[in-house]
């Protein structure tokens, strides 16, 4: 569940920047949102790979 907590923490850390960008049109916050979303994408891909590896290992056993 540690990976799930990482995802939750990353999303929650972006909340203030989402508000600043969408409600106050703060362009710098938009840049931080884009970076955070890229980090989320990278983390998601890492988790997908881990799940696939674990699944494949379980099938061989």
C-alpha positions as CSV (number, residue, x, y, z in Angstrom):
1,X,0.0,0.0,0.0
2,X,3.0,2.3,0.1
3,X,2.8,3.0,-3.6
4,X,-0.9,3.9,-3.2
5,X,0.1,6.4,-0.5
6,X,2.7,7.9,-2.8
7,X,0.0,8.5,-5.4
8,X,-2.4,10.0,-2.9
9,X,0.3,12.3,-1.5
10,X,1.4,13.4,-4.9
11,X,-2.2,14.3,-6.0
12,X,-2.9,16.0,-2.7
13,X,0.3,18.1,-3.0
14,X,-1.0,19.5,-6.3
15,X,-4.3,20.7,-4.9
16,X,-3.2,24.2,-4.1
17,X,-1.6,24.7,-7.4
18,X,-4.7,23.4,-9.2
19,X,-6.7,26.0,-7.4
20,X,-4.3,28.8,-8.1
21,X,-4.2,28.0,-11.8
22,X,-7.8,27.3,-12.5
23,X,-9.4,29.9,-10.1
24,X,-6.8,32.7,-10.1
25,X,-5.1,32.1,-13.5
26,X,-1.7,31.9,-11.9
27,X,0.6,30.8,-14.8
28,X,3.4,29.6,-12.5
29,X,1.0,27.3,-10.7
30,X,0.1,25.9,-14.1
31,X,3.7,25.0,-14.7
32,X,3.9,23.2,-11.3
33,X,0.6,21.4,-12.1
34,X,2.1,20.2,-15.4
35,X,5.3,19.0,-13.7
36,X,3.3,17.2,-11.0
37,X,1.1,15.5,-13.6
38,X,4.3,14.3,-15.4
39,X,5.6,13.0,-12.0
40,X,2.3,11.2,-11.5
41,X,2.5,9.7,-15.0
42,X,6.0,8.4,-14.3
43,X,4.9,7.0,-10.9
44,X,1.9,5.3,-12.5
45,X,4.1,3.7,-15.2
46,X,6.5,2.4,-12.5
47,X,3.6,0.9,-10.5
48,X,2.2,-0.7,-13.7
49,X,5.6,-2.3,-14.4
50,X,5.8,-3.6,-10.8
51,X,2.3,-5.1,-10.9
52,X,3.0,-6.8,-14.3
53,X,6.3,-8.2,-13.0
54,X,4.7,-9.5,-9.9
55,X,1.9,-11.0,-11.9
56,X,4.2,-12.7,-14.3
57,X,6.4,-14.1,-11.4
58,X,3.2,-15.5,-9.8
59,X,2.2,-17.2,-13.0
60,X,5.5,-19.0,-13.4
61,X,5.4,-20.4,-9.9
